[in-house]
Amino acid sequence: MVPSTVDDNIAAVFVKPASADDMNAAHAVDDRLGERNQNPVGMSLWQLWKEDLATHENDLFMQGFWALAVHRLGNWRMGIRSRVLRAPFSILYKILYKFVEWTCGISLNYPVKVGRRVRIWHHGGMILGARSIGDDVHIRQNTTFGVARRGDHRSLKPVIEDRVDIGCGAVIVGAITIGHDSQIGANAVVLKDVPPWSVCVGVPAKVIKTLQPPVAATLVSPSAGELKVTTGETSLAPTAGGGQ
C-alpha cells in the first residue's frame, strides 16, 4: 500500500471527489487529450510565435516565450494527419520540450489548451498542467496547476479563464474553474471554483473581494448625443438630451 502524501490529505479534506453528475462540459473526462491541434483558431504557427514574442516584450531571452513557442509547435504538429510525416516534428518537439523544462523550469505540455497573449513572468518551478488557459492570462514563478489527487484522470484539471492574474507560488488543482478577470494571490492554494472578478487568497484560498467591472461608454448616436453605458451585463441607453 502506497502511503498518502500531504497533498492527498489536503485534497481529501477540502476537495469534493469529482462525479459524473457535477462535471460540466468544461470538466468532462476526456480520453482524447493531445490528439488534436488546440492552438487558437485562425492563426498560423508563425503568427502565434510573433504575437507571443510581442507579449514578452520582443525579448528572445524571455524563458516564458520559449515555453510557449515550443507548446505552439507541439500543437501545430498534431494538425499533420499522417503519423509518418508528423514523426520528425514530434521528435523535435519532445527534445525542445525537455530542453525548456530543464533549462527554464517551465513544464507546459502540449495537451494544455492555451489562448492568445499569455504572459509567463520569470521562470522556475512552474508546472502548468491546466485543462485550459485563456487569453491574456498572466502567470508567475513557482506556480502549479494539475489534478487534486494522485490517481485522478489526467483531464480533471483547472480551467483558467480569460484575463486571470496569478501570483507567484499559487497552487490551483482539481476540476475547477477560475473565473475571468480574477486575481489569485501569491502562495494561494485554490481547490474550489472562483467566480469572475474575484480576488482569492489564502490556504485554502477564499474570495476576499469582488472587483468592479470597468465601465465602457460608447457614443451610439453622435447626432442625437445618445450615450450607451455598459457595466458588466447591464446597459443603460439614455434618450437624447436625457443627461441635460
N, C-alpha and C positions, 0 to 999 in steps of 0.2 A: 504493500500500500504506500502510495506517494504522500508524504506529509503535506498539509496545507501550508500556504505561504501567507505572509502578512496581507498581500494584495487580495488573496482569496477570502480571507477573513473580513476585510473591509467590505468587499463586494457582497458577501453573504449578509451583512448587517444592513447595508444601505441600498442595495440594488435588488429590485424585484426580478425573479427569473423571467426571461422572455418566453412568451407563449404565442401560439399562432393567432389567438383571438385578439391580442392587443398589438400585433405587428401591422402597421400600415404599409402602404406601398413602398415608402422610402426605406423601411427597415425589414422588408420581407426577405427571408432566406434566399440567397441567390447562389446556386452551384455553378454558375457560368461566369463568375467574375474573372476578368482578364482574358476573355475570349473575343473581345471586340475593341475597336478603337474608340476611346472615350475622350479624345481631345475635343475642345469646343468646336461646334459645327460651323462650317463656312469659312474657316481659316486654314491656310496651308501650314505645314511644319515650319517653313521659313518665316511666315508672318507671325506665328506664335513665338518663335525664338526672338524676333525683333522686338515684339511687344514685351516679352519677359525681360529682355535686356534693358529696355527703356524704363520698365518698372523698377529695376535695380540700378537706376541712375547711370545707365550705359557704362557700368564698370564691369569689365570682363573678369575681374578678380573677386567678385562677389560670389561666395560659395552657394548662396541660395539660388542664384541664376543657373549655376551648373546643375544643381539638383533638379530644377525644373526643366532644363534643356534635355537632360537625359530622360526624365519622365515623359516629356513630349515625344521623344524618339521611340521610347518603349511602346507608347500607344499607337503612334503612326505606323509602326511595322505591322500591327495587328490588322491594318487595312489591306495588307497583301494576302490574298486568299491562299495562294499556293505556299504550302509549308516549305517546299524546296527553295523557292525564291526568297522566302522570309528568313530562312535559316541563317544566312550571313549577318543580317541585321539583328537577329536575336542574339547571336554570339557577341556582336559588338555591344549591344545593349547590356548584356549581363556583365561584360568586362567593365564598361563605363559605370554601371550601377554600383558595383563593388568598389571601384576606384573612388567615386564620390562618397560612398559610405565610410570608407577607411580614412580618406584624407579630409573630408569636410564634417564628418559626424552627423550626416543627414540621411535618414532612411526614408525614402519616398518611393514606394514600389508602384509600378505602372497600373495595377488594378484600381488604385485610388482615382476617382474622377475629380480632376482639378479644373477649376474655372479660369477666367482671364484675370490678369493683373494681380495675381497672388504675390505677396512680398514676404520672403523669408529673411528676417533680420538676423544678423550674426550667424552663428553656426555652433554645432556641437551638441551631442546628446539629444538629437531630435529624431523621434520615432513617429512618423506621421502616417500611421495606419488607419486613416479615416475611411468611411464609406464614400464620402464625397466632401470636397472643399469648394465653396462657392467663389464668386467673383469678388475681387478687391479685399480679400482676407489678408490680415497681417499676422504673422506667426513669429514668435521669438524663441531664443535658445532654450534647450532642456525641456522641450515640450513633448508630451506623449499622448498619442491617440491610439486606441485599439479596443480589443474586446474587454469585457469586465472580468471574465473568469477564464482560467485555463480550461480548455476543452470546449468553449463556446464556438459556434460556427464562425468561420472567418468573415462572413458578411455582416455579423451583428456588431457593427462599429458605428461611431458617431457620424452624423451628418452636420457639417458646418455650413450654415447658410451664408448669403452674401454679406460683405462688409463687416464681418466679425473681427474684433481686435483681441488677440490672445497674448497675455503677458508671459514672461519667462517662467519656466518651471511648472506650467499648468499641466494637469493630467485630466484628459477627457476620455472616458471609456464607456463602453456599452452601446446598445442600440438606442441612442438618444439623439435629440435634435437641439442644436444651438441656434436659436432664432436670429434672424438677420439683424444687423446693426447693434449687436450686443457687444459687451466688453467683459472679458474673462480676466480676473486679477491674477497677479503673479502668485505661483505656487498653489493655486486653487485646485481642488480635486472635484471635478464635476461628474456626478453619477446619475443625474436626472435631467429631464428636458429643461431648457432655458427659454422663456418666451422672448419674442423680438423686443428690441430696445431695452435690454436689461443690463444691469451691472451685477456681476456674480463673483463672489469672493468666498474664501474660507475652506475648511476641511471638516466635513464635506461642504461643498460650495452651496451658498444660498444667495438668492436675489436680494440685494440690499437697496436697489434703486431702479426706478424705471425712467429711462431717458425720454426727453420730449422730442418727438419727430420735428424736423425743421419745417418751417412754413414756406411754401412755394407760392409766389404771386405771379399770375400770368394775365397780361392785358388781352382780354378776349375780343373786345370791340374798341379799337383805338378811336373811332369817330364818336362813339357814344360815351367813351370813358368808362366802360364796364370792366370791372376788375374781378377776376376769379381767384379766390384764395383757397389753397388746398393744404390741409393739415392731416397727415396720416390718411385715413379712409374717408374723412368728411370734407365737404367742399361747400363754399359759400359763393354765390354769384349775385352780388347786389345789382339792383336795376340801375339804369343810367341816372346819375345825379343823386343816387341814394346816399353817397358819402358826403354830400354837401350840406 
